[in-house]
Amino acid sequence: MKPHLLLTIAILSATLGASAWVEHRSPEVLARPLDSISPQIDGWTSNGNYTFKDTIVASLDATSYLARTYRRGPDQLDMFTAFYAQQKAGESMHSPKYCLPGGGWEFSDFSTVQLPSEPGAVSINQATIQKPGSRALMFYWYQSRSRVVASEYQSKYFLVWDGLVHANPGGAIVRVLLPDRPGAQTDGLAFAAGLLKEVRKSFRAD
């Protein structure tokens, strides 16, 4: 058997073994519930939480979730985050790339952008989405106790790594959605920076 094939088999076996070990770790518990996320972020004020239909909740299969609409003057944006206390091998948080097309949205101008954060800037996803009569700008990322990543595949890797090394098998997907208009990117990124800090408080009450 060729060496590179043996190496590939060894890596896959190690990954599967690590995933199986992580699944036996205790589920992660948030330091603060998602509902404790501030109703006021960067000048935006929430007008209350909203809930999804039972079929959508079942599809999410999240430990907990929070969906809110925020307003600032005449402008509005929606935020959503879902927390998974423990993900199993083969499962993943529901990427908007797979969920939103089911609602008729089409993606365009997909990219990653830098978001200011402590201790340093992080990468998050930015995309323009549209359907007849609507065009919106969306930002989303994957967040855990110790990191923020844009890549869905990186989030899966770190899920195993953090569960194995740090005993922190939980993670969240965070999304911000607002109408595409002049200044939407600036407003969306500023709100996302504040929201990232709030989600971090849910993982670490420090």
Backbone as CSV, one residue per row, in Angstrom:
resi,resn,N_x,N_y,N_z,CA_x,CA_y,CA_z,C_x,C_y,C_z
1,MET,0.855,-1.195,0.000,0.000,0.000,0.000,0.890,1.245,0.000
2,LYS,0.545,2.238,-0.816,1.362,3.438,-0.949,1.368,4.234,0.354
3,PRO,2.526,4.874,0.662,2.650,5.623,1.924,1.582,6.697,2.106
4,HIS,1.255,7.454,1.017,0.293,8.542,1.176,-1.101,7.997,1.478
5,LEU,-1.399,6.797,0.958,-2.692,6.192,1.242,-2.750,5.734,2.696
6,LEU,-1.643,5.173,3.189,-1.569,4.774,4.591,-1.738,5.982,5.517
7,LEU,-1.103,7.104,5.114,-1.204,8.319,5.922,-2.642,8.820,5.962
8,THR,-3.314,8.783,4.813,-4.700,9.223,4.744,-5.589,8.361,5.637
9,ILE,-5.395,7.052,5.569,-6.175,6.134,6.404,-5.914,6.400,7.880
10,ALA,-4.646,6.653,8.223,-4.290,6.912,9.620,-4.955,8.186,10.122
11,ILE,-4.962,9.226,9.284,-5.574,10.506,9.680,-7.075,10.348,9.867
12,LEU,-7.720,9.645,8.922,-9.169,9.431,9.025,-9.513,8.612,10.260
13,SER,-8.707,7.595,10.524,-8.950,6.755,11.702,-8.795,7.555,12.988
14,ALA,-7.761,8.397,13.020,-7.539,9.223,14.209,-8.682,10.210,14.412
15,THR,-9.167,10.790,13.305,-10.271,11.751,13.385,-11.535,11.085,13.898
16,LEU,-11.838,9.896,13.360,-13.030,9.169,13.804,-12.910,8.779,15.278
17,GLY,-11.703,8.343,15.667,-11.498,7.977,17.061,-11.656,9.170,17.986
18,ALA,-11.112,10.318,17.571,-11.241,11.531,18.377,-12.690,11.974,18.471
19,SER,-13.418,11.879,17.361,-14.832,12.255,17.356,-15.629,11.380,18.313
20,ALA,-15.344,10.077,18.287,-16.051,9.159,19.183,-15.749,9.495,20.637
21,TRP,-14.501,9.864,20.923,-14.135,10.221,22.299,-14.850,11.497,22.731
22,VAL,-14.924,12.501,21.819,-15.576,13.767,22.135,-17.048,13.558,22.456
23,GLU,-17.684,12.614,21.742,-19.106,12.367,21.955,-19.398,11.881,23.368
24,HIS,-18.385,11.344,24.054,-18.590,10.861,25.412,-18.254,11.917,26.459
25,ARG,-17.832,13.101,25.998,-17.609,14.198,26.924,-18.953,14.742,27.397
26,SER,-18.950,15.365,28.564,-20.171,15.981,29.074,-20.538,17.185,28.206
27,PRO,-21.820,17.385,27.913,-22.236,18.541,27.115,-21.812,19.847,27.787
28,GLU,-21.501,20.839,26.982,-21.100,22.128,27.531,-22.332,22.894,28.018
29,VAL,-22.151,23.639,29.087,-23.230,24.451,29.654,-22.843,25.920,29.533
30,LEU,-23.748,26.735,29.009,-23.469,28.160,28.873,-23.367,28.822,30.241
31,ALA,-22.454,29.781,30.348,-22.326,30.533,31.593,-23.537,31.440,31.797
32,ARG,-24.101,31.934,30.697,-25.300,32.770,30.733,-26.197,32.351,29.579
33,PRO,-27.520,32.333,29.772,-28.407,31.931,28.676,-28.344,32.927,27.521
34,LEU,-28.640,32.452,26.320,-28.621,33.335,25.154,-29.557,34.522,25.332
35,ASP,-30.638,34.317,26.074,-31.607,35.386,26.279,-31.026,36.560,27.063
36,SER,-29.839,36.355,27.678,-29.195,37.438,28.420,-28.440,38.386,27.493
37,ILE,-28.341,38.068,26.219,-27.719,38.980,25.256,-28.451,40.313,25.321
38,SER,-27.704,41.379,25.380,-28.282,42.703,25.612,-29.315,43.087,24.543
39,PRO,-30.433,43.692,24.963,-31.426,44.167,23.997,-30.999,45.472,23.335
40,GLN,-29.854,46.014,23.751,-29.332,47.234,23.139,-27.879,47.006,22.729
41,ILE,-27.631,47.079,21.427,-26.291,46.860,20.876,-25.998,47.939,19.846
42,ASP,-24.947,48.703,20.077,-24.469,49.715,19.134,-25.595,50.657,18.686
43,GLY,-26.432,51.069,19.617,-27.500,52.009,19.285,-28.765,51.364,18.755
44,TRP,-28.746,50.046,18.572,-29.922,49.300,18.123,-30.660,48.758,19.348
45,THR,-31.979,48.785,19.310,-32.793,48.315,20.425,-33.735,47.216,19.969
46,SER,-33.753,46.124,20.735,-34.621,44.996,20.392,-36.073,45.311,20.737
47,ASN,-36.975,44.871,19.875,-38.398,44.994,20.199,-38.985,43.644,20.580
48,GLY,-38.118,42.739,21.042,-38.585,41.457,21.547,-38.085,40.268,20.767
49,ASN,-38.124,39.110,21.409,-37.728,37.863,20.762,-38.874,37.328,19.912
50,TYR,-38.543,36.491,18.948,-39.585,35.768,18.222,-39.190,34.301,18.136
51,THR,-40.179,33.462,17.959,-39.951,32.019,17.936,-40.241,31.460,16.551
52,PHE,-39.618,30.334,16.257,-39.819,29.659,14.986,-40.919,28.606,15.105
53,LYS,-41.402,28.177,13.973,-42.370,27.083,13.961,-41.710,25.809,14.478
54,ASP,-42.539,24.918,14.991,-42.019,23.674,15.568,-41.191,22.874,14.571
55,THR,-41.578,22.892,13.304,-40.833,22.136,12.291,-39.425,22.701,12.097
56,ILE,-39.313,24.024,12.171,-38.002,24.660,12.023,-37.146,24.376,13.248
57,VAL,-37.750,24.458,14.436,-37.025,24.165,15.672,-36.501,22.731,15.656
58,ALA,-37.339,21.818,15.198,-36.921,20.414,15.117,-35.773,20.248,14.132
59,SER,-35.825,20.990,13.026,-34.765,20.903,12.026,-33.453,21.469,12.564
60,LEU,-33.531,22.552,13.331,-32.328,23.136,13.927,-31.672,22.162,14.895
61,ASP,-32.499,21.499,15.697,-32.023,20.528,16.697,-30.958,21.157,17.594
62,ALA,-31.172,22.425,17.964,-30.224,23.143,18.813,-30.577,22.965,20.285
63,THR,-29.591,23.128,21.146,-29.839,23.094,22.585,-30.669,24.302,22.997
64,SER,-30.355,25.458,22.426,-31.128,26.676,22.654,-30.879,27.624,21.488
65,TYR,-31.792,28.556,21.299,-31.608,29.536,20.236,-32.221,30.862,20.661
66,LEU,-31.811,31.931,19.985,-32.361,33.257,20.232,-32.525,33.957,18.891
67,ALA,-33.725,34.476,18.635,-34.009,35.227,17.417,-34.648,36.543,17.818
68,ARG,-34.111,37.637,17.327,-34.606,38.965,17.694,-34.592,39.905,16.500
69,THR,-35.454,40.898,16.565,-35.422,42.023,15.644,-34.956,43.247,16.425
70,TYR,-33.998,43.966,15.877,-33.505,45.205,16.480,-33.844,46.370,15.554
71,ARG,-34.119,47.522,16.142,-34.430,48.721,15.368,-33.553,49.896,15.815
72,ARG,-33.258,50.740,14.855,-32.581,52.006,15.135,-33.154,53.037,14.180
73,GLY,-33.999,53.910,14.720,-34.700,54.851,13.852,-35.586,54.089,12.882
74,PRO,-35.496,54.408,11.575,-36.320,53.716,10.596,-35.749,52.367,10.141
75,ASP,-34.531,52.053,10.601,-33.847,50.846,10.123,-34.108,49.652,11.040
76,GLN,-33.988,48.476,10.460,-34.257,47.232,11.184,-33.246,46.172,10.765
77,LEU,-32.898,45.306,11.714,-32.075,44.138,11.389,-32.534,42.964,12.241
78,ASP,-32.204,41.770,11.795,-32.542,40.554,12.525,-31.264,39.848,12.954
79,MET,-31.267,39.348,14.163,-30.150,38.542,14.633,-30.676,37.177,15.048
80,PHE,-29.810,36.195,14.879,-30.160,34.822,15.249,-28.904,34.119,15.710
81,THR,-29.016,33.376,16.796,-27.918,32.514,17.220,-28.493,31.222,17.790
82,ALA,-27.839,30.123,17.484,-28.247,28.811,17.991,-27.039,28.162,18.640
83,PHE,-27.241,27.655,19.847,-26.171,27.018,20.613,-26.369,25.513,20.626
84,TYR,-25.264,24.792,20.405,-25.262,23.331,20.433,-24.316,22.891,21.541
85,ALA,-24.863,22.283,22.594,-24.052,21.908,23.749,-23.044,20.818,23.413
86,GLN,-23.404,19.977,22.471,-22.494,18.896,22.077,-22.911,18.389,20.708
87,GLN,-22.024,18.544,19.744,-22.311,18.042,18.405,-21.641,16.689,18.216
88,LYS,-22.286,15.857,17.460,-21.763,14.526,17.211,-21.110,14.450,15.838
89,ALA,-20.255,13.478,15.674,-19.573,13.288,14.393,-20.605,13.154,13.278
90,GLY,-20.356,13.880,12.179,-21.266,13.806,11.046,-22.361,14.848,11.094
91,GLU,-22.521,15.520,12.274,-23.506,16.569,12.400,-22.806,17.922,12.335
92,SER,-23.546,18.949,12.001,-22.973,20.283,11.978,-24.061,21.307,12.203
93,MET,-23.642,22.488,12.631,-24.581,23.577,12.757,-25.104,23.944,11.373
94,HIS,-26.341,24.366,11.314,-26.988,24.589,10.032,-26.472,25.864,9.364
95,SER,-25.660,25.711,8.340,-25.135,26.855,7.614,-26.249,27.540,6.834
96,PRO,-26.289,28.886,6.844,-27.280,29.604,6.043,-27.201,29.268,4.553
97,LYS,-26.033,28.806,4.109,-25.888,28.446,2.693,-26.804,27.299,2.299
98,TYR,-27.203,26.500,3.288,-28.074,25.366,3.003,-29.521,25.620,3.446
99,CYS,-29.685,26.481,4.464,-31.034,26.717,4.996,-31.813,27.753,4.191
100,LEU,-31.172,28.893,3.908,-31.909,29.993,3.289,-32.398,29.709,1.870
101,PRO,-31.645,28.979,1.039,-32.182,28.675,-0.293,-33.531,27.968,-0.246
102,GLY,-33.789,27.223,0.825,-35.084,26.569,0.965,-36.214,27.566,1.112
103,GLY,-35.880,28.797,1.542,-36.877,29.852,1.667,-36.927,30.753,0.456
104,GLY,-36.233,30.353,-0.604,-36.276,31.139,-1.843,-35.154,32.138,-2.010
105,TRP,-34.221,32.203,-1.052,-33.122,33.160,-1.147,-32.007,32.623,-2.033
106,GLU,-31.407,33.497,-2.802,-30.249,33.165,-3.625,-29.037,33.945,-3.125
107,PHE,-27.878,33.296,-3.106,-26.649,33.922,-2.626,-25.873,34.570,-3.767
108,SER,-25.249,35.705,-3.459,-24.319,36.335,-4.398,-23.291,37.118,-3.586
109,ASP,-22.166,37.414,-4.201,-21.121,38.229,-3.564,-20.693,37.671,-2.215
110,PHE,-20.454,36.370,-2.179,-20.044,35.735,-0.925,-18.559,35.992,-0.691
111,SER,-18.200,36.396,0.542,-16.801,36.683,0.866,-16.608,36.595,2.377
112,THR,-15.353,36.732,2.819,-15.063,36.845,4.247,-14.550,38.257,4.504
113,VAL,-14.886,38.789,5.660,-14.466,40.133,6.038,-13.882,40.080,7.442
114,GLN,-13.080,41.077,7.771,-12.451,41.158,9.076,-13.338,41.946,10.041
115,LEU,-13.447,41.414,11.253,-14.264,42.047,12.279,-13.380,42.348,13.488
116,PRO,-13.346,43.615,13.940,-12.529,43.936,15.119,-12.994,43.141,16.331
117,SER,-12.035,42.632,17.094,-12.363,41.829,18.268,-11.157,41.787,19.185
118,GLU,-11.402,41.466,20.436,-10.305,41.255,21.390,-10.036,39.760,21.509
119,PRO,-8.773,39.328,21.398,-7.554,40.128,21.370,-7.125,40.582,19.981
120,GLY,-7.818,40.156,18.927,-7.444,40.569,17.579,-8.607,40.361,16.627
121,ALA,-8.482,40.880,15.418,-9.556,40.781,14.430,-9.825,39.319,14.069
122,VAL,-11.074,39.030,13.736,-11.466,37.684,13.327,-12.144,37.768,11.965
123,SER,-12.197,36.648,11.265,-12.852,36.579,9.958,-14.273,36.060,10.124
124,ILE,-15.231,36.714,9.452,-16.601,36.246,9.417,-17.076,36.259,7.970
125,ASN,-18.200,35.622,7.721,-18.747,35.554,6.365,-19.665,36.736,6.085
126,GLN,-19.612,37.212,4.844,-20.530,38.242,4.370,-21.105,37.791,3.042
127,ALA,-22.398,37.964,2.864,-23.032,37.574,1.604,-24.218,38.479,1.320
128,THR,-24.462,38.688,0.050,-25.683,39.350,-0.379,-26.671,38.258,-0.760
129,ILE,-27.877,38.343,-0.235,-28.902,37.363,-0.577,-30.113,38.094,-1.136
130,GLN,-30.807,37.438,-2.041,-31.944,38.100,-2.669,-32.999,37.101,-3.120
131,LYS,-34.216,37.587,-3.158,-35.343,36.874,-3.731,-36.269,37.945,-4.284
132,PRO,-37.223,37.589,-5.112,-38.075,38.605,-5.726,-38.631,39.603,-4.709
133,GLY,-38.269,40.867,-4.890,-38.783,41.917,-4.018,-37.953,42.211,-2.797
134,SER,-36.891,41.418,-2.559,-36.075,41.616,-1.355,-34.603,41.394,-1.672
135,ARG,-33.781,42.218,-1.065,-32.327,42.078,-1.180,-31.738,42.433,0.185
136,ALA,-30.899,41.559,0.713,-30.387,41.756,2.071,-28.898,41.448,2.147
137,LEU,-28.286,41.981,3.199,-26.880,41.723,3.481,-26.818,40.858,4.737
138,MET,-26.031,39.817,4.683,-25.964,38.873,5.792,-24.523,38.681,6.248
139,PHE,-24.347,38.600,7.556,-23.070,38.258,8.167,-23.303,37.051,9.069
140,TYR,-22.385,36.104,9.058,-22.517,34.984,9.981,-21.157,34.366,10.271
141,TRP,-21.109,33.692,11.410,-19.851,33.054,11.838,-20.169,31.948,12.832
142,TYR,-19.132,31.164,13.140,-19.229,30.081,14.117,-18.413,30.484,15.336
143,GLN,-19.004,30.363,16.512,-18.357,30.863,17.727,-18.411,29.816,18.826
144,SER,-17.306,29.703,19.550,-17.234,28.798,20.697,-16.597,29.546,21.858
145,ARG,-16.340,28.827,22.917,-15.742,29.454,24.098,-14.395,30.099,23.780
146,SER,-13.637,29.488,22.884,-12.259,29.928,22.693,-11.951,30.519,21.323
147,ARG,-12.911,30.522,20.389,-12.558,31.009,19.052,-13.780,31.427,18.245
148,VAL,-13.488,32.189,17.185,-14.492,32.597,16.192,-13.926,32.255,14.825
149,VAL,-14.677,31.527,14.007,-14.213,31.150,12.678,-15.322,31.373,11.663
150,ALA,-14.917,31.613,10.428,-15.882,31.794,9.342,-16.185,30.471,8.650
151,SER,-15.167,29.624,8.532,-15.286,28.391,7.753,-16.100,27.323,8.470
152,GLU,-17.052,26.766,7.763,-17.835,25.654,8.294,-16.940,24.447,8.566
153,TYR,-15.962,24.223,7.700,-15.081,23.070,7.852,-14.118,23.264,9.018
154,GLN,-13.635,24.494,9.200,-12.792,24.769,10.354,-13.570,24.580,11.645
155,SER,-14.836,24.992,11.637,-15.648,24.844,12.845,-15.782,23.369,13.223
156,LYS,-15.892,22.484,12.232,-15.983,21.052,12.512,-14.667,20.529,13.082
157,TYR,-13.561,20.985,12.526,-12.252,20.552,13.024,-12.061,20.990,14.473
158,PHE,-12.328,22.276,14.740,-12.122,22.791,16.091,-13.130,22.213,17.077
159,LEU,-14.296,21.802,16.579,-15.261,21.114,17.436,-14.615,19.886,18.064
160,VAL,-13.949,19.090,17.233,-13.267,17.885,17.726,-12.081,18.264,18.606
161,TRP,-11.281,19.226,18.146,-10.079,19.613,18.881,-10.424,20.167,20.264
162,ASP,-11.368,21.099,20.323,-11.711,21.718,21.600,-12.372,20.720,22.551
163,GLY,-13.171,19.820,21.995,-13.784,18.811,22.837,-12.764,17.835,23.384
164,LEU,-11.755,17.538,22.565,-10.733,16.561,22.957,-9.724,17.162,23.925
165,VAL,-9.266,18.368,23.623,-8.184,18.972,24.394,-8.692,19.816,25.558
166,HIS,-9.760,20.575,25.316,-10.228,21.518,26.339,-11.537,21.100,27.003
167,ALA,-12.103,19.980,26.586,-13.383,19.511,27.136,-14.491,20.537,26.942
168,ASN,-14.421,21.288,25.830,-15.460,22.261,25.492,-16.075,21.861,24.150
169,PRO,-17.051,20.961,24.145,-17.581,20.449,22.882,-18.700,21.292,22.273
170,GLY,-19.040,22.418,22.904,-20.172,23.216,22.424,-19.769,24.304,21.446
171,GLY,-20.737,24.782,20.699,-20.489,25.860,19.760,-21.793,26.502,19.328
172,ALA,-21.680,27.654,18.676,-22.866,28.381,18.237,-22.654,28.920,16.834
173,ILE,-23.743,29.071,16.111,-23.721,29.806,14.864,-24.438,31.123,15.122
174,VAL,-23.879,32.213,14.604,-24.416,33.546,14.848,-24.640,34.227,13.502
175,ARG,-25.810,34.892,13.356,-26.166,35.482,12.059,-26.796,36.851,12.259
176,VAL,-26.430,37.779,11.396,-27.022,39.120,11.364,-27.527,39.366,9.948
177,LEU,-28.750,39.858,9.832,-29.380,40.051,8.521,-30.042,41.420,8.503
178,LEU,-29.746,42.219,7.471,-30.369,43.522,7.348,-30.561,43.878,5.878
179,PRO,-31.547,44.723,5.573,-31.788,45.105,4.181,-30.543,45.721,3.555
180,ASP,-30.281,45.387,2.303,-29.128,45.930,1.594,-29.466,47.360,1.163
181,ARG,-28.762,48.307,1.737,-28.992,49.727,1.490,-27.669,50.451,1.667
182,PRO,-27.575,51.714,1.283,-26.338,52.460,1.525,-25.997,52.472,3.017
183,GLY,-24.771,52.106,3.349,-24.341,52.075,4.745,-24.637,50.776,5.464
184,ALA,-25.266,49.817,4.767,-25.647,48.559,5.430,-24.430,47.779,5.915
185,GLN,-23.359,47.761,5.125,-22.183,47.001,5.533,-21.572,47.580,6.810
186,THR,-21.431,48.899,6.856,-20.861,49.541,8.044,-21.719,49.271,9.277
187,ASP,-23.028,49.437,9.126,-23.938,49.207,10.247,-23.933,47.741,10.682
188,GLY,-23.949,46.846,9.705,-23.984,45.421,10.015,-22.728,44.954,10.721
189,LEU,-21.572,45.419,10.275,-20.315,45.007,10.902,-20.191,45.561,12.321
190,ALA,-20.632,46.801,12.525,-20.569,47.391,13.862,-21.483,46.624,14.824
191,PHE,-22.675,46.273,14.354,-23.583,45.491,15.197,-22.998,44.109,15.456
192,ALA,-22.429,43.491,14.426,-21.847,42.153,14.574,-20.729,42.154,15.604
193,ALA,-19.914,43.215,15.640,-18.830,43.304,16.611,-19.387,43.329,18.032
194,GLY,-20.473,44.081,18.226,-21.094,44.123,19.546,-21.751,42.811,19.910
195,LEU,-22.374,42.177,18.931,-23.043,40.898,19.177,-22.032,39.808,19.510
196,LEU,-20.904,39.812,18.829,-19.861,38.829,19.110,-19.458,38.889,20.589
197,LYS,-19.300,40.101,21.116,-18.940,40.259,22.528,-20.030,39.702,23.441
198,GLU,-21.293,39.925,23.063,-22.399,39.445,23.882,-22.449,37.915,23.899
199,VAL,-22.234,37.303,22.735,-22.232,35.838,22.678,-21.072,35.285,23.484
200,ARG,-19.946,35.973,23.447,-18.785,35.528,24.225,-19.117,35.506,25.713
201,LYS,-19.910,36.479,26.183,-20.301,36.509,27.595,-21.155,35.278,27.950
202,SER,-21.911,34.777,26.985,-22.714,33.587,27.245,-21.837,32.368,27.484
203,PHE,-20.693,32.323,26.793,-19.765,31.212,26.973,-18.894,31.405,28.221
204,ARG,-18.525,32.667,28.468,-17.593,32.940,29.567,-18.093,34.148,30.354
205,ALA,-18.586,33.921,31.537,-19.090,35.012,32.372,-17.931,35.670,33.107
206,ASP,-17.064,36.368,32.343,-15.908,37.023,32.978,-15.849,38.488,32.575
